[in-house]
Amino acid sequence: MDLQSYLARRAPDYPATAALGQCLRAMVEAGLDRLPLPGSGHTLERFQRLAAVGGHDLGLCKLYEGHTDALAIIEQLGGTPTPGSTWGMWAAEPPQARVKVSPAGHMVNLNGRKAWCSGAAVLSHALLTAWNADDQQQLVAVALDQPGVTITEQGWQAVGMSATGSVEVEFENAEAQAIGDPGDYLQRPGFWQGGIGIAACWYGAARQIGERLRQHCAERDEPHALAHLGAVDSALQAAANVLRFSALQIDAQPEADAELLARRARAVVEQSVEQVLRDTGRALGAGPFCQDRRFAHLVADLPVFLRQSHAERDLAALGQRVAQQPGEVWAL
């Protein structure tokens, strides 16, 4: 069964983290997590599948994207995941939550606290960033069902994306395996390529929200709603085009630095998604927010997921990269 058929058979309503975990495990067992790697020649297919899950349910998409990203990273850095395992990819580094790794070597111990650990209570393993004695970032793989790992109920009071259970996790002499060398997580080409995959998730949800407006306009001739639909269409077309272009660029130059490409793609998709949310809400009014459970879920979840972007901070970083480019950067 392909991914689209699988999702079509499931009701997009996952009331709690356990339901998301059960669905992710079923997808893994069905082989639906085996996405083409970024730069493999089929990057657009990878983005399309992430977008499909995003349009189905963003909580599930958060866990699915993290799991498939972890699998890609492990393969890129020479590791082998345990068959049937489900993975989190936890790389947030707030100053109050840092994990230390010791000693140097292939097998290490973890101590400290990690924040924003999506799906921690329902996953079997996690990739996470930690810090060695030389204050270098080291990626590690850890099994979560061991005595040195404590899944807390702290750090997550969300309404949107609530079912992802993105809590804090404590490590006390937990056994882990180093993946790659210090610094490899950020230095590999796949880091920025994966960042565009996140934008594909945003796009998938926005496309589903826009479809609700398109169906409304197909049934009723309302000039103002049609104007909003025109704005939504132009926004989604811009987002789709930049994702397609990005996939082509990644496949053409899989080892190239994709930071500028990713920052541009994420900025365009973020602006497009915000346009879709605004225009769809203004066109449809309160009705679907209050009476259409799937729509209400998506519009509550999407703004939270979208904040994986750092807004003006990311735009400033993009502007800095553009300012440093030699010559014409916007030639047609």
C-alpha positions in Angstrom: 0.0 0.0 0.0 1.3 3.5 -0.9 1.4 6.4 1.6 -1.6 8.2 0.1 -3.8 5.2 0.2 -2.8 4.4 3.8 -3.6 8.0 4.9 -6.9 8.0 3.0 -8.0 5.0 5.1 -7.3 6.7 8.4 -9.4 9.3 10.2 -7.1 12.4 10.8 -7.9 12.5 14.5 -5.2 11.5 17.0 -6.4 12.5 20.5 -3.1 11.9 22.3 0.5 11.0 21.9 -0.1 7.3 22.2 -2.3 7.3 19.1 0.4 9.1 17.1 2.9 6.6 18.3 0.7 3.7 17.3 0.2 5.1 13.8 3.9 5.8 13.3 4.7 2.3 14.3 2.2 1.0 11.9 3.7 3.1 9.1 7.1 1.8 9.9 5.9 -1.8 9.8 4.3 -1.1 6.4 7.6 0.3 5.1 6.0 3.8 4.6 8.9 5.5 6.3 11.4 4.5 3.6 11.6 7.8 1.8 14.2 8.7 -0.9 17.2 10.3 0.6 17.8 14.0 -0.1 20.0 14.3 -3.1 19.2 10.8 -4.3 17.6 12.0 -7.5 14.1 11.7 -6.0 14.1 14.6 -3.5 10.8 15.9 -4.8 9.2 12.6 -4.0 10.5 12.9 -0.4 9.0 16.4 -0.1 5.7 15.2 -1.6 5.4 12.4 1.0 6.2 14.8 3.9 3.5 17.2 2.5 1.0 14.4 2.3 1.4 13.5 6.0 1.3 17.3 6.8 -2.0 17.6 5.1 -3.4 14.6 7.0 -2.3 15.5 10.5 0.5 17.8 11.7 1.0 16.0 15.0 1.6 12.8 13.1 3.7 14.7 10.6 6.0 16.1 13.3 6.8 12.5 14.5 7.0 11.2 10.9 9.3 13.9 9.8 11.6 13.5 12.8 11.7 9.7 12.3 12.5 9.9 8.6 15.0 12.7 9.1 16.8 10.6 11.7 16.9 7.6 9.3 18.4 9.8 6.6 21.0 11.2 9.0 22.1 7.8 10.3 22.5 6.6 6.7 24.4 9.7 5.7 26.8 9.4 8.7 27.4 5.6 8.3 25.2 4.1 11.0 22.5 1.4 10.9 19.2 1.8 12.6 17.6 -1.1 14.5 14.9 -2.7 12.3 11.4 -1.7 13.3 12.6 1.2 15.5 10.9 4.6 15.7 13.1 7.6 16.1 13.0 11.1 17.3 15.4 13.8 16.1 16.0 16.2 19.0 18.4 19.0 18.2 17.0 22.0 20.1 19.6 23.7 22.3 18.0 26.1 24.7 20.5 27.3 27.3 18.7 25.7 30.3 18.7 22.2 28.8 22.0 20.7 27.7 23.2 17.1 27.5 26.8 16.2 28.1 28.5 13.2 26.6 31.5 11.3 28.0 34.0 9.7 27.5 35.3 10.2 24.0 34.7 7.2 21.7 32.1 5.2 20.0 30.0 4.2 23.0 29.3 7.0 25.4 27.3 8.1 28.4 24.7 10.9 28.5 24.0 13.2 31.4 21.7 16.2 31.4 18.3 17.4 30.2 17.0 17.7 26.7 14.0 20.0 25.8 11.4 19.9 23.0 11.6 16.1 22.7 8.6 15.3 20.4 7.0 11.9 20.9 9.4 11.0 23.7 6.9 8.8 25.5 6.1 6.7 22.4 9.3 6.3 20.5 11.9 3.5 20.8 15.0 5.6 20.0 16.3 9.1 19.5 19.1 11.0 17.8 20.0 14.0 19.8 22.7 16.6 19.9 25.0 16.6 23.0 28.3 18.3 24.0 31.6 16.7 24.7 34.4 17.8 27.1 35.8 20.1 24.4 32.4 21.8 24.0 32.0 20.3 20.6 28.5 19.2 19.4 28.3 15.4 19.0 25.3 13.6 17.6 24.3 10.4 19.5 21.8 7.6 19.2 20.1 6.4 22.3 17.6 3.7 23.1 14.8 5.2 25.3 13.8 2.1 27.2 16.7 2.1 29.6 17.0 3.0 33.3 19.1 6.1 32.6 16.3 7.8 30.6 13.5 9.6 32.3 10.6 10.9 30.2 9.2 13.8 32.2 5.8 15.6 31.8 7.5 19.0 31.9 8.0 21.7 29.3 4.9 21.2 27.2 1.7 23.0 27.8 0.7 23.5 24.1 -2.8 23.6 22.7 -1.8 23.4 19.1 0.4 20.3 18.4 -0.5 19.1 21.9 -0.6 15.4 20.9 3.1 15.4 20.0 4.0 15.4 23.7 7.2 17.4 23.1 8.4 17.1 26.7 11.7 17.4 28.5 13.8 14.2 28.9 16.5 13.6 31.6 19.6 11.5 31.1 21.6 10.0 33.9 24.5 7.8 32.7 22.4 6.7 29.8 24.2 4.5 27.3 24.4 5.9 23.7 26.3 5.6 20.5 28.2 8.4 18.8 27.0 9.0 15.3 29.7 10.5 13.1 32.4 12.9 14.4 31.9 16.0 16.5 30.4 18.8 14.3 29.1 16.4 11.6 25.4 17.0 12.3 25.6 20.7 11.2 28.4 20.3 8.6 26.8 17.6 6.4 24.9 18.8 3.3 21.8 17.0 4.6 21.3 19.5 7.4 20.0 22.3 5.2 18.3 19.9 2.8 16.3 18.5 5.7 15.3 22.1 6.6 13.5 22.3 3.3 11.7 19.1 4.2 10.2 20.9 7.2 8.9 23.5 4.8 7.2 20.8 2.8 5.3 19.7 5.9 4.1 23.3 6.4 3.1 23.4 2.8 1.1 20.1 3.0 -1.0 21.5 5.9 -1.6 24.8 4.1 -2.6 23.1 0.9 -5.3 21.1 2.9 -6.6 24.3 4.5 -6.7 26.0 1.1 -8.6 23.1 -0.3 -11.4 23.8 2.2 -11.8 27.3 0.7 -11.6 26.0 -2.8 -14.5 23.5 -2.1 -16.5 26.4 -0.6 -16.0 28.6 -3.7 -16.9 25.7 -6.0 -20.3 25.5 -4.4 -21.0 29.2 -3.9 -20.5 32.3 -6.1 -19.2 34.7 -3.5 -17.0 37.5 -5.0 -15.1 38.2 -1.8 -14.4 34.5 -1.1 -13.2 34.1 -4.7 -10.8 37.0 -4.2 -9.4 35.3 -1.1 -9.2 32.0 -3.1 -7.1 33.8 -5.7 -4.8 35.1 -3.0 -4.5 31.5 -1.6 -3.9 30.1 -5.0 -1.0 32.5 -5.8 0.5 31.8 -2.3 0.4 28.0 -2.7 1.7 28.1 -6.3 4.7 30.2 -5.1 5.4 27.7 -2.3 5.0 24.7 -4.5 7.3 26.1 -7.2 10.1 26.9 -4.7 9.9 23.4 -3.2 10.1 21.9 -6.7 13.0 24.1 -7.6 14.8 23.3 -4.4 14.4 19.5 -5.0 15.9 19.9 -8.5 18.8 21.9 -7.1 19.5 19.4 -4.3 19.5 16.5 -6.8 21.7 18.4 -9.2 24.3 19.3 -6.5 23.8 16.9 -3.6 27.0 17.8 -1.9 26.7 21.6 -2.3 26.1 24.0 0.6 22.3 24.3 0.6 22.0 27.0 3.3 21.0 29.9 1.0 18.6 27.6 -1.0 17.0 26.4 2.3 16.7 29.8 3.8 15.0 31.2 0.7 12.7 28.2 0.4 11.6 28.3 4.0 11.0 32.1 3.9 8.8 31.8 0.8 6.9 28.9 2.2 6.4 30.5 5.6 5.0 33.7 3.9 2.7 31.6 1.7 1.4 29.6 4.7 0.7 32.8 6.7 -1.2 34.1 3.6 -3.3 31.0 3.4 -4.2 31.1 7.1 -5.2 34.7 6.9 -7.2 34.6 3.7 -9.0 31.3 4.3 -10.1 32.5 7.8 -11.4 35.8 6.4 -13.2 34.1 3.6 -14.9 31.3 5.6 -15.6 33.0 8.9 -16.1 31.2 12.2 -18.0 28.2 10.8 -15.2 25.8 10.0 -13.2 26.9 13.0 -16.1 25.7 15.2 -17.8 23.0 13.2 -15.2 21.3 11.1 -12.9 19.3 13.4 -10.2 18.5 10.8 -10.0 22.2 9.7 -9.9 23.4 13.3 -7.1 21.0 14.1 -5.0 22.1 11.2 -5.4 25.8 11.9 -4.5 25.3 15.6 -1.5 23.1 14.9 0.0 24.9 11.9 1.0 28.2 13.6 2.8 26.2 16.3 4.7 24.0 13.8 5.5 27.1 11.7 7.4 28.5 14.6 10.2 26.1 13.9 11.1 29.1 11.8 12.7 31.9 13.8 10.8 34.6 11.9 12.9 37.8 11.6 16.0 36.1 12.9 15.9 33.8 9.9 15.1 36.6 7.5 18.1 38.5 8.9 20.3 35.5 8.3 19.0 35.2 4.8 19.6 38.9 4.2 23.2 38.5 5.4 23.8 35.7 3.0 22.2 37.6 0.1 24.3 40.7 0.9 27.5 38.6 0.6 26.7 37.2 -2.8 28.8 38.4 -5.7 27.0 40.2 -8.5 23.4 39.8 -9.6 21.4 37.4 -7.4 17.9 37.9 -8.8 18.5 37.4 -12.6 15.6 35.8 -14.4 
